[in-house]
Amino acid sequence: MGTIESDVCFRQGTMGSLTAAFAKLKGKRVVVTGDTGFKGSWLSLWLHMAGAEVFGYSLPPENNQSHYSQLELGRLIKHEDGDVRDADHLTSFMQQSRPEIVFHLAAQALVRRSYADPKTTYDTNIGGAINLMEAVKQTDAIRALVFVTSDKCYKNIEVSRGYRETDELGGRDPYSASKAAAELVFSSFFESFLAKRENFGAATVRAGNVIGGGDWAEDRIIPDCIRSLSNSQPIVLRFPNATRPWQHVLEPLSGYIQMADYLLDSPAEFNGAWNFGPAESDRYSVLDVANKAVEVWGSGEIKIDKVSPKMHEAGLLHLNCDKANSQMNWSPMWNFEQTLTNTVSWYRQVHDGKRTQELSESQINEYMGTKND
């Protein structure tokens, strides 16, 4: 554990790196695949606020409640409906957009949905990875690729320590296996076709359980809590004691933005895999999350579902982020308390009528340390 003084200095260094990367985005052409998704919409908004020219490629949002729809993000960026499984369309889009930076987030991102529809999960997360890498290969304007996978790409053997980038890949469920396979696709494709490309860098980035305002997906703890709380129904938990690396959506996105900057400046030093997660000491259970959600919301009840689960879910999963901490000067800015407070209060304010764009931009500015009171 560092001293208070060293921790403060480290956080100031993190903010300095992020601020510098943010400033250099102005005027850059950037593609975000999966811009209609939860993380993709937050990233696209942040890039737009930095002055980047953002091109989004994704399936249409699933409903009008989505963060993308509520932001009216299509008015702020240049979006094109598209499927990463469509190789020709994706390549054409990339060549027409001619980005300098690509953030690849398009994916089937739900574990439980992967059990219901494994083929779509594999086709999207593995086949889509192949198509994305081929599109990058055929677009010579691209100088930096940030390829987003997941902490679930690791073979989870339920150890108490955090997984490092050099640990074994694997996955018991279709989603986890697809993310491990996508990592192999990335690595083999990069070494075969892109490693010797001049002025080009590419990295895979692995985040923990990302939460934040605007996520309305099924079978995710925060959206499930909010749906219950807003309807005055009890929150029902399946795995109350399971721990996850909970982090606010802005935390890994800050790492992705800094990673793109480092790849542009020093690609050979930053190619490869990187973890972006909360401090390993931040170990909180699903029950902890639900209790905090009730507290911030101002009311609510929690019930434990005692029915045996029909599918496997990991009970213990953490990331080791020493590599990003030491080599990128990156560390999380918000602890568990701040993460849950900012997340649940976002939903509470939207529930009470606040505009989504105003609220999301305010949280980004707060995270950047430039909030105007």
WORAFEN-V126179 format. One record per backbone hydrogen bond with DSSP energy under -1.0 kcal/mol. CO is the residue of the C=O (numbers start at 1). NH is the residue of the N-H. If there is no record, write none. Layout:
BEGIN
{{CO NH} {CO NH}}
END
This chain:
BEGIN
{{3 7} {4 8} {5 9} {6 10} {7 11} {8 12} {9 13} {10 14} {11 15} {12 16} {13 17} {14 18} {15 19} {16 20} {17 21} {18 22} {19 23} {20 24} {22 25} {23 26} {25 28} {28 53} {29 100} {29 101} {30 55} {31 103} {32 57} {33 105} {34 37} {37 41} {38 42} {39 43} {40 44} {41 45} {42 46} {43 47} {44 48} {45 49} {46 50} {47 52} {48 51} {51 27} {53 30} {54 78} {55 32} {56 80} {57 34} {58 82} {63 66} {66 70} {67 71} {68 73} {72 75} {73 76} {73 77} {78 56} {80 58} {83 86} {85 87} {86 90} {87 91} {88 92} {89 93} {90 94} {91 95} {92 96} {93 97} {94 98} {100 143} {100 144} {101 31} {102 146} {103 33} {104 148} {110 114} {112 116} {113 117} {117 121} {118 122} {119 123} {120 124} {121 125} {122 126} {122 127} {126 130} {127 131} {128 132} {129 133} {130 134} {131 135} {132 136} {133 137} {134 138} {136 139} {139 142} {143 201} {144 102} {145 203} {146 104} {147 205} {150 153} {151 154} {153 170} {163 320} {164 167} {168 155} {173 177} {174 178} {175 179} {176 180} {177 181} {178 182} {179 183} {180 184} {181 185} {182 186} {183 187} {184 188} {185 189} {186 190} {187 191} {188 192} {189 193} {190 194} {190 195} {194 197} {201 145} {202 272} {203 147} {204 274} {205 149} {206 276} {207 151} {209 247} {211 249} {212 215} {220 224} {221 225} {222 226} {223 227} {224 228} {225 229} {226 230} {227 231} {228 233} {229 232} {235 303} {237 305} {239 242} {240 287} {242 286} {244 246} {247 211} {248 251} {249 253} {250 254} {251 255} {252 256} {253 257} {254 258} {255 259} {256 260} {257 261} {258 262} {259 263} {260 264} {261 265} {262 266} {266 269} {267 271} {272 204} {274 206} {279 282} {281 283} {284 244} {285 289} {286 290} {287 291} {288 292} {289 293} {290 294} {291 295} {292 296} {293 297} {294 298} {301 235} {303 237} {315 243} {318 163} {321 325} {322 326} {323 327} {324 328} {324 330} {335 339} {336 340} {337 341} {338 342} {339 343} {340 344} {341 345} {342 346} {343 347} {344 348} {345 349} {346 350} {347 351} {348 352} {349 354} {350 353} {355 359} {356 360} {357 361} {358 362} {359 363} {360 364} {361 365} {362 366} {363 367} {364 368} {365 370}}
END
